[in-house]
Amino acid sequence: MAQTLAVETHGLTKRYSTGVLAVNDLTLLVKTGEVYGFLGPNSAGKTTTLRLLSGLLHPTAGSATVAGAAPGTPASLARLGAMVETPAFYPYLSGRDNLRVVARYSSASKSRIEPVLKQVDLADRARHKFRTYSTGMKQRLGVAAALLKDPDLLILDEPTSGLDPQGTVEMRALIGDIRREGRTVLLSSHLLNEVELICDRVGVIAKGKLVAEGTVDELRARSGGTSLLVRATPLDKAQRLVESFVGSGVRVIDGVLAISVDPSQAAAINRRLVSEGIDVSELRVSEQSLEALFLQLTETPAEGPKP
C-alpha cells in the first residue's frame, strides 16, 4: 500500500435505531504493515466498528478511509479482505467449493484458491465438507476466504475465538505469516495475552470510545503499571520510613509494601530499610497484570485515548 495509514477514522459514530450508541466519536489510525489489535470487552463496539470499516454498516457521523478509499466502495473493497463475526459457509460443500463460490461473488481469481488453502494449512482437507470441520479449521477457511483477493489490508474479528490452545497457536502463526507478506492486519480480540503476542500496537475500546492506544508496554507505563514489592518486618515501621522519603504511592497489599517508584531505586530503598534495623526478606519488581490493566482502562472510559 502506498499510503502511510491503512485505516484512518475521525469522529466515527454509530447509533442504532434503538438508541444504542455503539461507536462514539472514534478516531483510529492503523499504520500500513502493522498488526493492530482492537481490544475491548464484549459489547464495547469492536464488531460494529469493523462492520463500519468493511462497509457493512453506514456511520451516523464521522468519516473513515480504509485501504485508501471510503468503506464499502469498489476501490476499498478491492484491497480489503475481511472476516467479521463467525465465518459462514455452505455446510454441504467442501472447503474448496466454498472458496470457489466466494471467488465467483467477489470477482477473485480462481487461481488463488489452491495457494490460500495451502497457506492456511487446509490443502489436505479441502475436499471435505465444511460441516465436518473443527472450529479451528472453520476459522482458517474464513481467513482463506479473506485472502482470496490478495488484499493489502485484512480485517479479522476475534480470529482465535473458540479455538483450543493448539488452534490458537496455529492462528497466531498464520497471522505472523500474513504480516511478513507485507499486509496490514486489523484484528479485534478480548484475549489480552494473545494481543500482546500478536500485535505491534493496541487500541483499547470501552463503551464505544477509544480509551488508550500504544504497545502493551506503553500502556502499562502510562497506567503506572510497575511497582516495587518489599516484604519487611516490622511492616508498619517500614511503611512509615519509605513514605518519609518516597512520599505518596506506598500501599500495603497482602502484607507487602507496594511502592510506585522506578525499579532503579530498589537498592537505595533496601539499604535505607536495613540501616534502620528493618529486616527485608523479599524485594522484587512487579508489573501490573494484563488483566488489571485491561480492567483499569475499560471500567471508567476517558474522553479519548491517553496521550
Secondary structure, DSSP 8 states (H G I E B T S, - for coil): --SSEEEEEEEEEEE-TTS-EEEEEEEEEEETT-EEEEE--TTSSHHHHHHHHTTSS--SEEEEEETTB-TTSHHHHTTEEEE-SS----TTSBHHHHHHHHHHHHT--GGGHHHHHHHTT-GGGTTSBGGG--HHHHHHHHHHHHHTT--SEEEEESTTTT--HHHHHHHHHHHHHHHHTT-EEEEEES-HHHHHHH-SEEEEEETTEEEEEE-HHHHHHHTT-EEEEEEEESHHHHHHHHHHHH-S-EEEETTEEEE-S-GGGHHHHHHHHHHTT-EEEEEEEEE--HHHHHHHHHHS--SS---
